[in-house]
Amino acid sequence: MSKVAVVFWSGTGNTEAMANLVAEGAKDAGAEVDVIQASDFDSTKLAEYDAVAFGCPAMGDEELEDTEFEPMYDEVEPSLDSKKVVLFGSYDWNDGEWMDLWRERAEGNGVNVVDSVIAKDYPGDEAETACKAAGAALA
């Protein structure tokens, strides 16, 4: 059985809802899952997990939340090695470019990104299905 961490930051609850859907998909696929706030995660915890999903909404001008999430992610990213990773988050304006930029950055730094999922505001049916599938891909 694989062990998956779903690490997220959410300001309005939309990305938190996505985190719970990713976790549900991983559990349904047989994984043991921990859902963790970004402020409670760092690279010392990576060894406990086979795979990690990171969730952060678009903030400001299509960027990651920079007070809690991005500092944690910056610290963790170099230690991800070959772990399977999913990136997810919600947005309310523009077109979701922050996810493309985040995925390009991660892959450029050698992260094994197996999927990424975005949702406009609260995750609807399409995003719900995609979140669960992304979680299953980590299991």
Residue pairs with C-beta under 8 A, 6 or more apart in sequence:
1 30
1 31
1 32
2 30
2 31
2 32
2 50
2 51
2 138
2 139
3 31
3 32
3 33
3 34
3 48
3 49
3 50
3 51
4 23
4 26
4 31
4 32
4 33
4 34
4 49
4 50
4 51
4 52
4 53
4 135
4 138
4 139
5 33
5 34
5 36
5 41
5 45
5 48
5 49
5 51
5 52
5 53
6 19
6 22
6 23
6 26
6 33
6 34
6 35
6 36
6 52
6 53
6 55
6 135
7 36
7 37
7 38
7 41
7 52
7 53
7 54
7 55
7 72
8 15
8 16
8 18
8 19
8 35
8 36
8 37
8 38
8 53
8 54
8 55
8 56
8 88
9 15
9 37
9 38
9 39
9 55
9 56
9 57
9 65
9 68
9 69
10 16
10 17
10 19
10 55
10 57
11 57
11 59
11 65
12 57
12 90
13 122
14 57
14 90
14 119
14 121
14 122
14 123
15 55
15 56
15 57
15 88
15 89
15 90
16 55
17 122
17 123
18 55
18 88
18 89
18 90
18 117
18 119
18 123
18 127
18 131
19 35
19 53
19 55
19 88
20 35
21 123
21 127
21 128
21 131
21 132
21 135
22 53
22 55
22 86
22 88
22 117
22 131
22 132
22 134
22 135
22 138
23 33
23 35
23 53
23 135
24 131
24 132
24 135
25 131
25 132
25 133
25 134
25 135
25 136
25 139
26 33
26 51
26 53
26 135
26 136
26 138
26 139
27 33
27 135
27 139
28 132
28 135
28 136
29 135
29 136
29 139
30 139
31 50
31 51
31 135
31 138
31 139
33 135
34 49
36 45
38 56
38 65
38 68
38 69
38 72
38 73
39 68
39 72
41 72
41 76
42 72
42 75
42 76
43 75
43 76
43 78
43 79
46 52
46 76
46 79
46 80
46 83
49 83
50 83
50 84
50 138
51 83
51 84
51 85
51 86
51 138
51 139
52 76
52 80
52 83
52 84
52 85
52 86
52 138
53 85
53 86
53 87
53 88
53 134
53 135
53 138
54 73
54 85
54 86
54 87
54 88
55 87
55 88
55 89
56 64
56 65
56 69
56 70
56 73
56 89
56 102
57 65
57 89
57 90
57 91
58 89
58 90
58 91
58 92
58 93
58 94
58 96
58 97
58 98
58 99
59 65
59 66
59 98
60 66
62 91
62 94
62 97
62 98
62 101
63 70
63 98
63 101
64 70
64 73
64 98
64 102
77 106
77 109
77 111
78 109
80 110
80 111
80 112
82 112
83 112
84 112
84 114
84 137
84 138
85 106
85 111
85 112
85 113
85 114
86 113
86 114
86 115
86 116
86 117
86 134
86 135
86 137
86 138
87 99
87 102
87 103
87 106
87 113
87 115
87 116
87 117
88 116
88 117
88 118
88 119
88 131
88 134
89 98
89 99
89 118
89 119
90 118
90 119
90 120
90 121
90 122
90 123
91 98
91 99
91 118
91 119
91 120
91 121
92 120
92 121
96 118
96 120
99 116
99 118
102 116
103 113
103 116
106 113
107 113
114 134
114 137
114 138
115 130
115 133
115 134
115 137
116 134
117 127
117 130
117 131
117 134
118 127
119 127
119 131
120 127
123 131
